[in-house]
Amino acid sequence: MFRGVLLNRNKYGETYHEEKTITPLKDTQGNITHYVSTGRDISEKVIAEQAQARLVAILEATPDLVVMFASEGQINYLNKSGVTLLKLKNADQLAGLKFFDLFPSNIVEQALRTGLGIAMEVGTWSSEVVMQAADGSEAPVSLVILAHYDSINRLSYFSAIARDISERMHFEAELKHQSTHDPLTQLPNRLVLEDRLATEIERARRLNCLAAVLFLDVNNFKRINDSLGHTIGDSLMQQIAIRLVLSLDSDDTVARYGGDEFAIVVGDLPNIDHLQGLLTRIRVEFERPFTFSEQVTYVTLSIGIAVYPYDGLEVDDLLRNAGTAMYWSKASGSNHYRFYAPKMNARSHERFNVRDRTKRRDKKQRILFCTTNRN
C-alpha cells in the first residue's frame, strides 16, 4: 500500500496537494489483480502547515522570548531565546512549568494577575517587569501579553513576548549617574546636595529636630595644583572625597560643590553638639599625609557650618550662610571651623561698604588728578 502527498493538477490546470492512498487488491493466490486509489484535496491543510512552519521559524529566530500558555498558566511553547533568557538547559525543563513560575512572586501578585485580566478585556497588556531565571537570577524585560480567542469568542490561550532590557536599563542608570554625580570624584553633585538638604529640612521641620550643612574648602589647593601638576591635583581631589566619605555616618551626604569646595548634609540631629563627632573624624582623617609616588603633602580644610532652623529655613539660606561661615573660618587661619552667626553677614556688608567707599574715593581722586594735569 502507498500513502503520501502528491502535487496534482485539476481539470482547470491548477495544481493542488492531494493526499493519495493506493491499495492493491489480490486474488486467492496472492497475486495483485487491481489497485484501488483514493485521494483528497488537502491544499488548505498543507498551506496552513507551511504557514505554521514559517511562523515557528520566525519565532525561533527572534531574539525576544516568546511563550504560549493556557489560561491556567501551563506553558505550551517557549522559543530558543526564551530558553536562553531563562537559563534553561533545554526545553525539557518546561515540563510542569507554569507562566507564573517565570517571575518573582511579588511581580505575579502585583502586576501579572492584573495584567492578564486587562489582556482578557482589551486583548493586550504591556509593562516593564522582572523575569526570574532557573538559577534564581533576575532580568528586567519589556513584557507584552496577548489574549487569543476562538471563532465563538472563547478564550483559547495567551501568548507573551518579553524583550531583555538590561542594557537599556544599565545605560539609563549611567546617564542618571552622570547627571547627578561629579565625574572626577564620583560624589553627588550640587543638584543632589540641594535635594538632600531640602529633604532633611522637611524632616527636621516635621520631627522638630535639627539639620546642618557643612561647607568645606581645601586650603591652598591652587598652590598644590600649580606646584605638583593637575594630574596630582585631580588625584588629590579623589582622595579627599574618599576620606570625607569615610568620616560620615551612613545617613549623611557629602557632595562636591565645585572646584575645591565640598559640602556635607547632616540630618536628624538631636543637638548641635552631635556634630562634634563628625568634625573630629574629619580632623583625624586629614592629619594623615597624602602621598603621590614620591610626593607627600598635607591638606587642611576650612569649614563653615549652618544649622536649621537657627541659621536659615530654606536651602539657599543655609548654603549661603554656611559659605559665609567658611570664609570667616579661612580668615581665621587654616584648619579651622566656624558656626554661622548673623554678625558675620553684618561684618561682611560693612567690609564691602568700606571697600566700596574707598574705591569711589580713589576713583574721584584719580579724576581730579587727571583734570589737574590737563590744565
Legacy VTK file of the C-alpha trace (Angstrom):
# vtk DataFile Version 3.0
C-alpha trace
ASCII
DATASET POLYDATA
POINTS 375 float
0.000 0.000 0.000
1.161 3.509 -0.753
0.195 6.575 1.229
1.610 10.014 0.613
1.071 13.566 -0.562
1.345 14.315 -4.260
1.216 17.522 -6.225
-1.636 17.035 -8.698
-3.414 19.154 -11.275
-7.178 19.576 -11.608
-9.154 19.882 -14.799
-8.616 23.625 -14.868
-4.884 23.150 -14.886
-4.472 24.334 -11.285
-2.102 22.462 -9.007
-3.176 21.206 -5.630
-1.893 18.957 -2.869
-3.553 15.566 -2.822
-3.327 13.034 -0.035
-3.146 9.800 -2.070
-3.713 6.269 -0.890
-3.149 3.310 -3.293
-4.164 -0.129 -2.064
-3.532 -3.356 -4.088
-6.231 -5.996 -4.439
-5.103 -9.617 -4.585
-6.697 -12.891 -5.695
-6.805 -16.087 -3.697
-3.294 -16.981 -4.797
-1.963 -13.662 -3.539
-1.434 -12.124 -6.912
-2.247 -8.426 -7.404
-5.137 -8.085 -9.746
-6.227 -4.493 -9.230
-5.310 -1.269 -7.460
-7.717 0.960 -5.568
-6.703 4.605 -5.498
-8.320 7.211 -3.272
-7.346 10.829 -2.833
-8.489 14.038 -1.230
-7.502 17.678 -1.649
-5.511 18.783 1.403
-4.210 22.047 -0.065
-5.671 24.125 2.770
-4.080 21.857 5.379
-0.690 21.957 3.627
-0.829 25.726 3.253
-1.748 26.054 6.932
1.114 23.765 7.956
3.554 25.684 5.773
2.401 28.964 7.291
2.764 27.492 10.767
6.247 26.232 9.923
7.258 29.689 8.708
5.807 31.222 11.870
7.701 28.771 14.063
10.907 29.530 12.136
10.376 33.230 12.747
9.627 32.691 16.454
12.720 30.550 16.838
14.872 33.148 15.117
13.626 36.191 17.041
15.917 37.456 19.839
12.886 38.071 22.079
11.365 35.492 24.403
8.077 34.147 23.029
5.858 31.937 25.166
2.371 30.488 24.695
0.388 29.287 27.677
-3.079 28.145 28.651
-5.453 30.222 30.740
-4.439 28.159 33.797
-0.809 29.024 33.141
0.587 25.792 31.647
3.303 26.602 29.078
2.704 25.064 25.666
5.572 26.678 23.760
8.783 28.556 24.514
11.226 29.609 21.806
15.017 29.262 21.858
15.564 32.841 23.021
13.235 32.133 25.931
15.232 29.048 26.885
18.405 31.166 26.783
16.979 34.124 28.723
15.575 31.848 31.431
18.859 29.888 31.543
17.169 26.556 30.996
19.401 23.662 29.941
16.831 22.532 27.397
13.116 22.650 26.622
12.552 19.500 28.725
12.801 21.654 31.836
9.478 23.220 30.821
7.609 20.109 31.947
5.176 21.145 34.657
6.368 24.777 34.491
3.724 27.482 34.529
3.898 31.016 33.184
3.745 32.457 36.698
6.847 30.456 37.657
8.896 32.686 35.339
8.510 35.700 37.665
9.198 36.559 41.319
6.113 36.053 43.494
5.697 39.777 44.197
5.574 40.517 40.446
2.910 37.835 39.988
0.701 39.285 42.704
1.231 42.976 41.979
1.269 43.023 38.169
0.750 39.815 36.239
-2.638 38.767 37.535
-3.934 42.287 36.928
-2.263 42.310 33.515
-3.903 39.054 32.449
-7.303 40.460 33.414
-6.685 43.565 31.306
-5.489 41.433 28.371
-8.719 39.405 28.541
-10.769 42.611 28.420
-8.953 44.623 25.761
-6.802 41.991 24.068
-3.350 43.108 25.205
-1.373 44.357 28.193
2.209 45.597 28.464
4.582 46.597 31.222
8.218 46.506 32.309
8.760 43.740 34.874
11.433 41.364 36.123
11.698 37.735 34.989
13.359 35.084 37.122
15.766 32.617 35.525
16.247 28.983 36.507
19.366 29.840 38.547
17.488 32.463 40.564
18.963 35.483 38.772
16.638 38.203 37.548
16.456 40.128 34.284
14.393 43.269 33.539
12.155 42.811 30.490
9.610 44.713 28.448
6.605 42.348 28.519
3.571 42.200 26.218
0.743 39.711 26.883
-1.885 38.917 24.232
-5.196 37.085 24.748
-6.329 34.826 21.893
-9.978 33.817 21.301
-11.568 31.157 19.111
-14.305 31.610 16.496
-17.068 31.716 19.128
-15.196 34.243 21.295
-13.999 31.801 23.929
-10.553 32.366 25.451
-8.241 29.902 23.740
-4.761 30.745 25.080
-2.342 33.553 25.936
0.920 34.493 24.306
3.630 36.733 25.690
6.665 38.489 24.233
9.477 39.598 26.539
12.479 41.679 25.484
15.574 41.830 27.669
16.153 45.497 28.544
19.184 45.002 30.807
21.481 47.023 28.532
18.973 49.857 28.227
18.448 49.948 31.996
22.208 49.991 32.532
22.606 52.819 30.005
19.806 54.840 31.664
21.367 54.267 35.073
24.706 55.504 33.728
23.088 58.630 32.291
21.314 59.315 35.572
24.543 58.806 37.499
26.403 61.189 35.201
23.721 63.852 35.637
23.776 63.601 39.431
27.450 62.934 40.220
30.762 64.696 39.820
32.782 62.924 37.083
36.116 63.270 38.891
35.282 62.202 42.459
32.037 60.306 41.748
30.484 62.182 44.661
26.939 63.543 44.345
26.882 66.965 42.703
25.257 70.218 43.747
21.796 69.210 42.479
21.748 66.098 44.660
23.101 68.063 47.604
20.337 70.656 47.383
17.682 67.965 47.024
19.025 66.060 50.039
19.227 69.243 52.102
15.611 70.074 51.224
14.588 66.583 52.344
16.428 66.942 55.652
14.918 70.386 56.252
11.426 68.955 55.763
12.246 66.019 58.023
13.625 68.330 60.735
10.534 70.527 60.441
8.261 67.510 60.840
10.181 65.822 63.691
11.213 69.033 65.451
14.939 68.251 65.264
17.962 69.913 63.648
19.694 69.627 60.297
23.062 71.050 59.293
25.119 71.772 56.226
28.909 71.971 56.363
30.745 73.918 53.674
34.378 72.794 53.245
37.187 74.464 51.310
40.600 72.883 50.639
43.208 75.360 51.812
45.956 76.303 49.329
44.690 73.863 46.716
45.694 76.177 43.857
49.274 76.243 45.129
49.326 72.430 45.383
47.762 72.072 41.941
50.215 74.521 40.340
53.327 73.113 42.025
52.601 69.373 41.728
50.602 69.388 38.490
46.981 68.936 37.516
47.214 65.136 37.435
48.215 65.034 41.090
45.663 67.752 41.791
42.906 65.563 40.374
44.165 62.572 42.340
44.188 64.697 45.478
40.543 65.657 44.916
39.653 61.972 44.591
41.492 61.034 47.788
39.912 63.908 49.685
36.496 62.681 48.570
37.276 59.181 49.864
38.397 60.477 53.252
35.299 62.628 53.614
33.086 59.642 52.835
34.943 57.608 55.478
34.207 60.333 58.021
30.442 60.236 57.550
27.672 58.353 59.239
25.626 56.181 56.876
22.782 58.717 56.602
24.967 61.746 55.870
25.665 63.047 52.361
28.870 64.585 51.028
28.937 66.309 47.649
31.487 68.101 45.543
30.103 71.614 45.375
32.550 72.820 42.758
36.278 73.417 42.332
37.974 72.700 45.653
34.772 73.034 47.673
32.737 70.234 49.233
29.541 70.204 51.276
28.094 67.775 53.799
24.433 67.444 54.792
23.715 66.037 58.223
20.148 65.293 59.275
18.199 64.079 62.283
20.412 65.972 64.756
19.242 65.927 68.394
21.523 68.906 69.193
24.432 70.895 67.759
26.982 69.102 69.934
26.252 65.960 67.922
28.286 67.494 65.068
31.463 67.315 67.145
31.889 63.621 66.382
31.834 64.282 62.626
34.268 67.191 62.922
36.642 65.052 64.979
36.558 62.225 62.425
37.304 64.686 59.602
40.222 66.161 61.569
41.689 62.691 62.236
41.377 61.695 58.555
43.211 64.823 57.408
46.009 64.557 59.956
47.466 61.830 57.730
49.524 62.991 54.735
48.524 62.433 51.119
51.120 60.509 49.120
51.618 60.609 45.339
54.548 58.467 44.173
57.444 60.315 45.793
55.396 63.421 46.619
53.941 63.880 50.103
51.639 66.725 51.074
49.333 67.655 53.922
45.908 69.149 53.385
43.858 71.281 55.739
40.249 72.361 55.464
38.311 75.486 56.303
34.795 74.547 57.390
31.698 76.677 57.800
28.550 75.318 59.448
24.918 76.456 59.237
22.179 74.785 61.261
18.445 74.585 60.580
16.359 76.313 61.899
18.754 78.747 63.620
20.699 79.861 60.546
18.037 79.619 57.867
14.764 77.951 56.960
15.428 77.302 53.261
18.106 75.537 51.241
19.567 78.727 49.716
19.754 80.455 53.101
21.599 77.581 54.768
24.062 77.135 51.907
24.775 80.854 51.731
25.299 81.143 55.476
27.465 78.009 55.628
29.572 79.536 52.852
29.873 82.788 54.788
30.966 80.880 57.904
33.548 79.002 55.821
35.111 82.246 54.582
35.330 83.524 58.159
36.938 80.203 59.110
39.510 80.639 56.327
40.209 84.175 57.511
40.932 82.802 60.998
43.719 80.581 59.657
43.886 77.150 58.076
42.355 74.048 59.616
39.519 75.838 61.445
35.760 75.511 61.552
33.210 78.181 62.367
29.497 78.085 63.071
27.488 80.749 61.322
26.495 83.851 63.274
24.350 86.728 61.941
27.122 89.224 62.733
29.227 87.587 60.026
26.930 88.908 57.332
26.784 92.310 59.013
30.573 92.499 59.091
30.792 91.267 55.515
28.399 94.018 54.403
30.370 96.542 56.446
33.646 95.466 54.798
32.021 95.644 51.395
30.722 99.168 52.080
34.130 100.281 53.318
35.841 98.872 50.228
33.164 100.419 48.021
33.610 103.874 49.623
37.397 103.535 49.307
37.099 102.644 45.618
34.806 105.607 44.964
37.178 107.977 46.818
40.224 106.676 44.916
38.350 106.972 41.624
37.364 110.591 42.446
40.967 111.431 43.322
42.201 109.903 40.038
39.682 112.017 38.117
40.781 115.199 39.913
44.440 114.316 39.274
43.799 113.810 35.557
41.857 117.083 35.357
44.690 118.979 37.074
47.224 117.529 34.653
45.211 118.615 31.639
45.111 122.160 32.970
LINES 1 376
375 0 1 2 3 4 5 6 7 8 9 10 11 12 13 14 15 16 17 18 19 20 21 22 23 24 25 26 27 28 29 30 31 32 33 34 35 36 37 38 39 40 41 42 43 44 45 46 47 48 49 50 51 52 53 54 55 56 57 58 59 60 61 62 63 64 65 66 67 68 69 70 71 72 73 74 75 76 77 78 79 80 81 82 83 84 85 86 87 88 89 90 91 92 93 94 95 96 97 98 99 100 101 102 103 104 105 106 107 108 109 110 111 112 113 114 115 116 117 118 119 120 121 122 123 124 125 126 127 128 129 130 131 132 133 134 135 136 137 138 139 140 141 142 143 144 145 146 147 148 149 150 151 152 153 154 155 156 157 158 159 160 161 162 163 164 165 166 167 168 169 170 171 172 173 174 175 176 177 178 179 180 181 182 183 184 185 186 187 188 189 190 191 192 193 194 195 196 197 198 199 200 201 202 203 204 205 206 207 208 209 210 211 212 213 214 215 216 217 218 219 220 221 222 223 224 225 226 227 228 229 230 231 232 233 234 235 236 237 238 239 240 241 242 243 244 245 246 247 248 249 250 251 252 253 254 255 256 257 258 259 260 261 262 263 264 265 266 267 268 269 270 271 272 273 274 275 276 277 278 279 280 281 282 283 284 285 286 287 288 289 290 291 292 293 294 295 296 297 298 299 300 301 302 303 304 305 306 307 308 309 310 311 312 313 314 315 316 317 318 319 320 321 322 323 324 325 326 327 328 329 330 331 332 333 334 335 336 337 338 339 340 341 342 343 344 345 346 347 348 349 350 351 352 353 354 355 356 357 358 359 360 361 362 363 364 365 366 367 368 369 370 371 372 373 374
